[in-house]
Amino acid sequence: MARPKDLDRKPALLAEIVDYLLDKPLSGLSFRTLAEALAVSTYTLVYHFGSRAQLVREVMLAVSERQNYVVGAVDEETGLLDQHLENLHNSWRLSLDERSLQLQRLEFEAAMLESRDLLPDRITLASFERWHRAGVEALVKLGVPRPDAELEVRIIVVTMYGLHYDLIVTRDVERSTAAFERALDHYGRRIRDLAVVEQSRNG
């Protein structure tokens, strides 16, 4: 009779694996090197994760979960522009520590690997779409027409991804933050104008 899996061991092991990858490439991940680094057997890794592909998938899921707090805050917005802008600002602030930068680096690498393999259920694409969907609904609550909301959210989300890339490459927090604040200011002005125009149309 097979021994039941230790349900507490897998999440703890996954957290150790993510920590191990903070200064390493995802592409070089293997059961053998990971087992040596974590002082566990390859059997333990196979037992909990099955295959390298499944292990990489679970790592990507764990990395993308860091966004849940901010996306959840956007989901709960009540139609106030200042609240929306503060949530985006909070997202930027949370991305500035070293751990967040390395997790973002892993996400970028995962996105390239997934786009190369053309997987049907790409985790990084789902993460991007979750951000986009939450933002669109937030702008619709503000009174922005949905077509404009779709475009404006894509612009600001892609801008933030680009500035995260800038942070990872240059480590210039001051200049990247200044660029983010300028982009967020322009975004806020456009959203305010779009909402006012829509309100005037509706009388």
N, C-alpha and C positions, 0 to 999 in steps of 0.2 A: 504494500500500500504506500502511495506517494506521500511524502511529508508535506503538510500544508505550508504555504509560503508565509514568511514573517512579514506581515503587512506594515509593520513599523520600520523594518530594516530598509525597504526599498526607498522611501522618501529621504531617509537619512543618507543613504548611499548616493542618491541622485544629487543631493545638496553638496556632498563631498566632491562629486564629479564636476559639478559646475564650478566650485571653488578651484579645483585643479586646473580647469580650462581658462581661468581668468588671465593667464599670461601665456597661453598656448593656442595654436591653431586648431580649429575644429576638424579640419581635413586630416590631421595626423592622428586622430583618436583611434585607438585599437584596444581590444580587450587585454592584450598582453602588456602593453605599456601602462595601461590604466591599473591593471592588477598589481603590477610592480610598485607603482606610485602610491597606491592606497593600501598596500599590504593586505590584499585579499586574493583569493584564488580566481582564476578565469572562470571556474565553474560557478562561483558565486555570482559573477556578472551575467553569465549566460542564464543562470537560474532565474534571475530577477528581470533581465531585459531581453532575453531570447536571442537577438542578433544585433550586430553592430548597427544596422539600419534602424532598428527599433530603439536602440540606445540613443543614437543621434537625434531621432525624432523626440524622444522624451526630454533630452537636453534642450532642444529648441522650444518645446512647450514650456519648460521651466523658465527659460530665459524670457520668453514673451509674456509670462504671467506678471512680470514686474510692472507692466502697463495697466493692469486691472484696476488699481486704485484710482489713477487719474481718469481713465476712460469711464469708470463707474461714477466719478464726480461729474463728468460731462453729461452722462446719462441722466443724472438727477437734477440738472439745471432747471430753473423755473421760468426762463424767459427774460433774464436780466443780462444785458451786455457786459456790465462790469464783472459779474459773476463768471461769465464765460471766459473773458480775457484773463481773469485771475487764475482760473483753472489751467489755462494754457501756460501762464507764467509759472505756476507751481510745477507743471510738468517739466519745464526747462530747468528750474532750480534743482529738482530731484535728479536730473541727468548729469549734474556737474561733478559728483564725487567719483573717485577712481573706479570703484566697483561698477557703478552704472555705466561708465565709459567702456569698460571691458565687456560688460554684458551687451552693450550696443554694438561693439566690435564683433562679438560672436553672432549677433543677429544679422549684421551685414554679411558676414561670411556665409551664414546659413542661407541667406537670401540668394547669394550667387550660386551656391551649390544646388539649391532647389530649382532655380531658374535654368540651370544647365541640364538637370535631369528631367525637367518638365513634369514634375510630379503632379498628379491630379488634385491632391489635397495639401497644397503648400501651406505650411504653418506661418511663414513670414508674410505671405500674401493675405492670409486670414487675419493676421495681426494688423496689417495696414488697413484692410477693409473694415475692421472693427473700429479703428480710430476714425476712419472716414464716415462710417455710418452714424456714430455717436455725434460727430461734429455737425453733420447735415441736419440731424433731428434737433440739435441745439439751436441752429440758425433758423430753422423753420419755426420753432417756438418764439424766436425773436421777431418773427414777421417777415423774414427774408423768403422770397419765392424759391421753391425747391430747385429749379434749374440753376439759379444764381448760387444757392447754398451748395449744391454739388460742386460747382466750379471753385468757389471761394475756399471751401474746406480742402479740396485737393491741392490748391495752391499753398495754403498754410501748412498742411501736413507734409507735403514734399519739401517745403522750405525748412521745416524743422528737422526732417531727416537729413537734408543737405548740411545744415549747421551742426548736427551731431557728427556727421562725417568730418566736417571742418575741425571740430573739437578733438576728435580722435587723431587726426593727422597732425594738426599744429599744436595742440595742447594750449592754445592761446584763449583762455577762458574770457579774458577781458574783451577782446575784439569780437569773439563769437557771440558773447552775450550782448554787446552793443548792436551787432547786426540783428540778433533775434529781437531785441526791444524795438529797433526801427521797423522791422518787418511786422511785428505785432501791432505797432501803432498804426501803420498803413492799413493793416487788416481790419482793425477796429473802426477806422474811419470809413472804409468801404462798406462794412456791415451796417454801420449806423446810417449811411446814406441809402443803402438798399432797403433797409427797413422803413425809413421815412418815406421813400418813394412809394413803396407798396401800401403804406398806411394812407397816403394821399389819394392813391387810386381807389382805395376802398371807401373813401369818404369819411 
